[in-house]
Structure formats: C-alpha cells, structure tokens
Amino acid sequence: MRITPIRFVRDVEASRAFYAVLGLAERTEATSGTWADLGAAGGSLGLHVARHPGTHDDAGAVALQFTSDERLDAVAERLAAAGYEPSPIVDETFGRFFTVQDPDGYRIQVNEADEDLQGLSYEIRESAALKP
C-alpha cells in the first residue's frame, strides 16, 4: 500500500509550479485544474483545489490517501469486519475508492488505481467515464 498526502490549495497550477521548484515532478498529467500528482524519490504529494477556493474553507488542509495493492472490496470488507464503516465504493475517472474514518474521526481515502487509466490525460479519462 502506498500513501499520498493531499494538500488542498487555492490554485493548483501555482502550487504545482512551487513544488516543481522544490524538485517534485508531475507524474500524471492533470489538466482539469483541480488535481496534480507530484512525485519525488521519497514519496509523492497530491494537490487538490480547495472545495471553495474563493473562501479558502479547506485551503491548507491535508488529507491522507492510500493506494491499495489489494482489491478494494477486500480492504473494505476487512475494515467493516473490524467495526469501521467504509463508505460505498465509488467508481471515478482514476479508478475506484472509498472513504473511512480513523479512530479520531479523520476521513481517510483508500484508492484502487486503475493502472490503465493512469497514463491517460484527464480529458480522455473523463470522457470515457461519461460514456454509457
């Protein structure tokens, strides 16, 4: 399992440029303006536009995202059996995910990334997700 901290920001492109100067390189082209996936030798950083960037409600917040090496259903079932309550699994343009609260009430996202989708641009993934 891999972990990715996600920094919620007011301007994804400005933040992407800042972290590029620090040495992080964009791993997945995200042209939607809402997300960037930056990699470094020691890990990665996700940038996501704040929910309300004009008011900065969640700008500066950090969330944890895990990418599972196991099938997502198995991870969700294991959490449920241990007394946690994972959300229903959601199918997104990057793959599938669910959220679950840790013992302190912090929401954690667990992904099952579809490697076939990771190499595609956001526009192609989004248009494929919208097809019936």
N, C-alpha and C positions, 0 to 999 in steps of 0.2 A: 504494500500500500504506500502511495506517495501522498505527501501533504503539501498544500499550497496555501499560504496566507493570501487573503484578498484584501487589498486596500481600497476603500471606497473614496472616490476622488471627484472633484468638481469638473475637471477637464481631463479626459483620458489621454488625449494626444499630448498635452503639456506634461502630464506625469510620465507618459511613455518616454518622451524626449529627455526628461530629467534622469530617469533611471537608466536610459541608454548611456548617458554621460558617465554614470557610475559603473557601467560595464555590463548591464543586463541587456540581452538581445531578445527581440521579439521572436517567439517560437512558432506561433500560429498567427497568420495574418488575420486580423480582426478589423475589418473596415467599417463596421457598423457605428463606431464612435462610442460604443458603450462598454467595450471589453478589450483588454490586451493581456496576453500571456507572455511573460518575460522570463527568460531562463538565465541561469548563471551556473558555474561549475558546482556550487554547493547547494543548489536548490532552485526554486522558482518563486515568482511573485505574480499574482493576478491583480490587475487593475480593473475596477468596475465603476461605472458612473454612479454617483450617489443617487438615491431614489428621487430626491428633489434637489437637483444641483443648484437651483436658484436660491433655495433657502438653506442649503447645506445641512439638512436634517441629519443625514448619516455620513456626511463627508468626514473623513478622518477615521471612521470606524474600521476595524479589522475583523474579518471572519475567517474561519478555517474551512478549507475544502479538502477532502480526502478523495483520492482516485484509487478505487479498489482494484486489486489484481484478481479478485474473485467475482463470480456472478453476483450482481447486485441483490437479487432475490434472496440468496443465501445469507448475505450480510444483514439484510432487513429482518429475515426470519430469526437469526441469532439474537439480534437486538431485542426483538419482540419477546422472545423466549426468556430473556434476562430481565424483562419488566419495563423496558423502554418502549416508547411509542413512535416508531418511524412513520413519517408521512407516506401517503401513497407514492409509488414510483412515478415520476414524470418523464415523458419522452421529450427531449429537447433537440436542438439542431446539432449539438456536440455529442450526444449520447443520452443516457438515462441517468437520473439522480433521485435521491430522496433526502429529506432533512430529518434530523432528530435532535432533541435537546439533551445536553450533557447534564450531570447531576446539579450544576449550578444554574441551569436554565438557559445556557447559551446554545444557540442554534448552530448545528454542525451540518454541512452538506457533504454527502457521500456520492461520488460520481462513478459511473461505469462508462468511461470514454469509449466511443466507437472509433478505433484507430483509422478506419476507412474514411471517416468524416474529418479527422484532424488535419489532413493535408489539403482540404478544400477551402476555398475562400468562404467568408461569411455569407456572401450573396448566394453562392451555389448551395450551401447547406440550408439556408433559409428557404430558398425556392423549392428545394427537394422536400423540406418538411411541410410545405404548404400544399404539395400535390396530394390528391385523394388516394 
